[in-house]
Amino acid sequence: MRPFAAGVLALCLATPLSAQDMRSTINQLFTFGDCGQPLCLDLPGGHGNHFIPAVTAGNKTVIGFLTDAISQSAANTPLSATSSGATFTLVGGLPVRSSTSAGPIFGERAQTLGRGRFYLGANVTGLQYTTINSAPLDNVLITFAHQDVGNPGEGDPEFENDILQVRLNLDMSVTVASIFATWGILDFVDIGVAVPFVRTRITGTSEAQIEPFGSIAVHRFGGTDTDPILRAATSASGTSSGIGDVVGRIKVNLGQGRRLGAAILADVRFATGDEKNLLGAGSSSVRVMAVGSAQFGNFAPHINTGYLSRTGGLQNDAVLATLGFDNLMTSWATFGADLITEWQVGDNPIKLPGDIVFIAPFQRRIPSISIPERRNNLINLATGVKFNVRGGTVLVLNAIAPLRKAGLQPDFIWTVGLEGSL
């Protein structure tokens, strides 16, 4: 257990923070030429600044949408169950085992560890993002409109019909190494903490194309009126690592029979991760869950329902529901599965831009972005196996497959870890 935990720390702390923050890395993919600002063109006479307003509207821009999606995804990586492994209750003053299997991996069961028992674990989770709101990350097309400088509405004067299209190819991954511990302070109360160490990596390229509407290329990346340069490309990459959003947890068993049990779980994610380097959400959140579980021989189903309250203005609250089971297959192996869902409360706080509407010289519409508007409702299927190895240590292998593409998503999430009682 100790060598594995040391390796977990080394994995995420080996790479230092980039010289600039990771949000600036995203901005670089929209910066062409030497003017130093996103969508700025090296042109005289003020025309070089006509596309800048499309990216200076703060967090309501596409750039803000991408960076917020990354930081929130890193902060919301699933946590291991609070009381995995063997659980005990006191009967006649003596500890009696109240579970048969090694317990669920991500879902929660009602049983607590038992007074004086301590559970320690460490795991590594990897995410290679492939889609955002179901759109592929390696082919995101964004169209930026010209600033409305003449009569109200795009298209007057004629050069307002010029557009700037940017095609992004993004390669993003997050590795989260967590150390977690749970202590049974009473026979029916567990408290715990989870400390994640996050490594975020981004590599991207972008190609920009100016589409002039008139006979003269008023807007261009260089060249002359008769020989304009209308295409440009850039690339950016960065890696950051450090502590993520630390979690404190408490579970109270409300009643435990031979077959059925109920509990309340509450946890708080603190905003300890560096938001600018995409290591945390930038705000705290509180989760409260009602936990029900049953025991039928070696088969132990569980259900969790609750509410997630986020304090960040750009993050929605959510209704949570998890349904799953764990089953002791042999004396040394437990299989577990969970259907993990999260349902967004309220409207999307960041609205993706709609169509660009031109009114002159004739009316027409052009889509602003290839990313569809979608509510951040998540449905994930987690399956995994726990193996009892020497010394009471448990090896955990798990995979999560997203069943609904919303927000920033990988094709699957893998987890490997070690757990054990002390």
N, C-alpha and C positions, 0 to 999 in steps of 0.2 A: 504493500500500500504506500509506504513512504517513498520508494523510488519512483512510483508512478506519479504521485503528487508533485515530486520535484520536477519530473519531466513535463507535467502540465504547466508549471510556472515558467520553465525554460522556454517552452514553445512560444508563448505569447510575449515574453519579455526580451527575447533575443533580438528582435527587430526594433530599433529606436523609432521615435516619431519622425515623420518627414519634416524637412526644413520649413515648409509651409503647411497650413492646416489643410485637411482633406476637402473641405468645402471649396477652397481655392482651386484644388485640382479639378473639380467639376467645372468651375468657371473657365478654366483654361481651354476646355473643349469647345467653348463658344468665342474664343479670342483668336482673331486672325490678324496677321500683320504686326506692326510695332507700336500701335497706339495704346495698348495695354488694357483696354476695356472690352468686355464682351460685345460683339457685333459692331465694333467701331471700325470704320473704314479710313484708310490713310488718304483722305481727299481734302482739297481746299474748298473754301466757300460754304462751309457748314453742312454739306451733303454727307460727310463722313459720320455725322452723329444722328442721322435720321432713323436708324434702326435701334439705337440704344434704349429708347423708352420701352421697347418690347421686353427688356430684361431688367428694368430698374423699378418694378412695382413690388419689390420686397418678396415676401414669402408666397405671394399669389402667382409667381412665375413658374415656368416649367423647370428652371434650375432649382428653385426652392422645392418643388414637388419631388424631384429626383433625390436631392440630398436628405430631405426629411424622411423619405421612404427608406433610405439606407440606414439612417441612425435609429429609426423606430424598429426596424427589423432586427438589428443587432441587439437592441434592448429587450426584445420580446421573445428571445430564444427560450423554448420550454425548459422548465426546471425539473430535476428529478423529484420523485415523491419524497415527502417529509419523513415517513416512517417505513422505509423499505426493510427487507430482511425479516428476521424473526421478531415477533411482538409478544409481550407477556402481560399478564394481569395477576394481581395478588388474590390468592384463594387460601383462606386460613393463615394469612401471613406469609405464604410461600409463593414464589413466582411460578405461574403455570403458563405454558405457551398457548397463545390465542390465535395463532395462524400456522398453516402447514407449509405454504410455499414461501419463496423468497420475495414475494410481494410485487406490486405493479411497478412499472418504470416511470411513467409520467402521471397517470391517474392517481387519485388518492383513495385510501381505504379508511374506515372509521377507527381501526385499532391504533393505539398509541404504543410507544416502545415499552413503557413500564418504568416505574420509579428507579432512578439511578442508572438507567441504561444509556449508552452513548453510541451514536451511529455516525460514522465518518465515511465520506466518499469523495471521489474526484473523477471527472469525466471530460472528454473533449468532443465537441460538436462542430461539424463542418457544414457550411452552406455555400454552394456555388450558384449564384443567381442567374436565371435564364429568362425570366419574363417580368413585366410590370403591367398589371391589370390585363394579363393574358397576351400582351404584345411582346414580341421577341426583343430582348435587349440588344441584340447584335444588328438590329435594323430599325432604329427609331427615326422617323422623319418628322421634323419640326419646321413649320413655315412661319416666318416672322413678317409682320406687316410693316409698312412704312409709317412713320409718324404723320398724323393728320395735321399738316401745316397750312393748308389753304382753306377753302370753304368746308364747312362741316361735312364729314363723310369721306371715306376713302375714294380717291380717284380724281380729285380736282385740287391742284393742277395734275397734269397727266403723269408726271413721274411718281406720284403717289401709288400708281399701279405696280411699281416695281416691288418684287418680293425677294426675300433672302431665305433659301431653304438650307437646312442643316441636317445631314444624315449621320446619326451616331451609331457607333459600334462599341458597346460597353462590355467589359469583362470585370465582374465584381464578385468578391468572395469574402466571407467572414468566418473566422475560426474562434470559437468560444471555449476556453478551458476553465472549468469551474471546480472550486473546492467547496464542499458543503458539509454541514454537521448538524445533527439533531440530538437533543438531550432530553430525556424524560425526567422533568423536574418533579412530577407527581405521577401516580399510577395512571391518571387520565389526562395529563397535560404534557405536551411536547413543545419545546421551543427550538428554533433552528436559525441558521444563517447560511447564505450561499454567496460566495464571492467569485464573480466571473472575471476572467482576464480575456480581453478581446483583441483580435488582430484583424484589421480591415485592409483589404487590398483592392485597388481600382486601377485598371488599365483601359484606356479608351482612345479611339481615333474618331475624327469627325471630318466630313467633307462639306464645304459650303458652296452653294451655287446661287449667284444672283441672276434673277430672271428679269431683264429689262422689258418694259412694255412698249416704249416708243422706239423711234429709229436711232436715238442717241443713248448710249449707256451712261446716264448721269451718275449712277452708282456703280462702282467697280472696286476691285481690290488693288488695282494698279493699272499701268498702261496709259493709253490715251483714248480720246473720244473715238478715234478711228480704229484703234487696235487695243480694245479694253481687255483686262484680265478679269474674268468673271467667276473663276473657280479658285478655291483655296482649300488647304487641308492643314490639320494640326493634330497633335497627339498629346496625351498627358498620362502620367502614372504616379501613383503614390501608395505608401503603406504606413499605417499607424498602428500602434499597439499600446495597451495599458489597461488599467482596471476599468471594468464596466460598471453597470448599475447594481449595487449591492442589495441583497434581499434579506429582510428579517421576517421570520415566520413563527406562527403559533397555531397549534391544533389542540382542541379540547374535545375529548370523547364524552358525548352526552349520555351514552348508555350502550352497554355491550353485552349481548347475550351469547349463547353458544352458537347461534346461526346468524343473527342480525345485529347490526350496530349502526350508530349515527354519530356524527361529529360536526364541528364547525372549524373551518380553517380560515385564517386571515394572514395575509402577508403584505409587506410594503416594499416596493422597489424605490430606492433612493437615487437621486440624480447625481451619482458619483462619477459616471462616465463622461469623458470630454466630448461634448456635443459637436464642437467644431471639427474634431477629428473622427467623427462618426463612430464613437465608442459607446454612446449612450443616448437616451431619448431627450435629454436636456430638461426633464421634468419628472416628478415623482408620480407613482401610481399606487393605488390600494386595491387589493382583491379580497373579496369575502366569498367563501364557498360553503354550501351545505353538502355534507358527505354522507352517503349511505353505502353500506357494503354488506355482503352476506358470505357465508361459508357453507358449502355443500361438499363435504369430503375434501378432495384436492382442488375443487373448482371454486373460485372466489370472485364473483362479479361485483362491480362497484358503479356508482353513479355520482357525479359531481355537478352541481348547478350553482351559479353565483353571478356576481356583478363585478366588473372591473372599472374603477373610477380613475381617470387620468387627469392630472392637473394642467397639462400643457394645452395652450389655446389652439394648437394645430392638430390635436389628437382627440379622437372620439372615445367616449366611454363604450363599454361593450357588455353584452349579456353572454355568459359562458355556460357551456354544457359539455360534459365529458361522460361517455359511456364505455365501459370496458370490463376486462376480466384478467385474472392471472390464474394459471393452472399448473400444479406440480406434476410434471410428466414422469420424472424419475426422482430418486433421492438427491440427485445432484443437478437437476435442470428444471427451470420454470419457464413457461412460455406466457407472454403477456401481449395483449392488444388493447388499443384505445382508439375510439373515434372522438377527436378533440375538435370542438367547434367554438367559434367566436362570432357574435352577431353585433354589428355596428349599431350604435344608438345615435340618432340624429343625422343630419345631412353632412356631406363631405365638407370639411373646413377649408380645403384647398380646391378650388374649382379649376379644372383644366380649361384652357381657352377654347371657345367655340369656333365656328367658321369665320373666316375673314370675308367681310361683305364689301364689295365694291359697288358704288352707285354711278360712276361715270368712267368712261364714256358710255358704258352699258352696265346693267346690273348682272353680277355674278358672284358666286361663292367659292372659296377655296378652303379645304380643311386645314386647321392650324397644326394638328398633331395626330400621329398614328396611334397614340395611346388612347384607348376608350375610357370614358368615364364609368367608374364601377364602385359600388359600395364595398368596403373592406370587410366582407363576411368571409370567414375562413372555415374550411372543413378539411381536417388532416387525419389521415389514418396512420397510427403508430403501431408497429409490431416489433417485438424483440424477445430476446432470450437471456436468462440469467443462469450462469453456471457457478455452482459451489466448487471452489478450488481449495487448496490446502490452507490450514490455519483459520478457517471461517471466513475467508475473503470471497467475495462474489464478483465474478466477471460479468459485465453488462454489455450486450451488443444490441443496438436498436436502429431502426430506420423509420423515417416519417415520410409519407407520400402525400403531397397536397392534392386534394380531390377537387378543389375549386381555386382557380387562378384569380387572386385579388391582391392588390398591392405588389410589393416586390417579393418574388417567389423563386425558389429553386425547383428543380425537378424532384429532388429528394433531399432529406436531411439525415446525416448519419451521426451516431453517437457511440462512443466506446468508453467504458469506465470501469472503475473498481470501487467496491463498497465493502464495509465490514463493521461489525459491532466491537466495541471496546469494553 
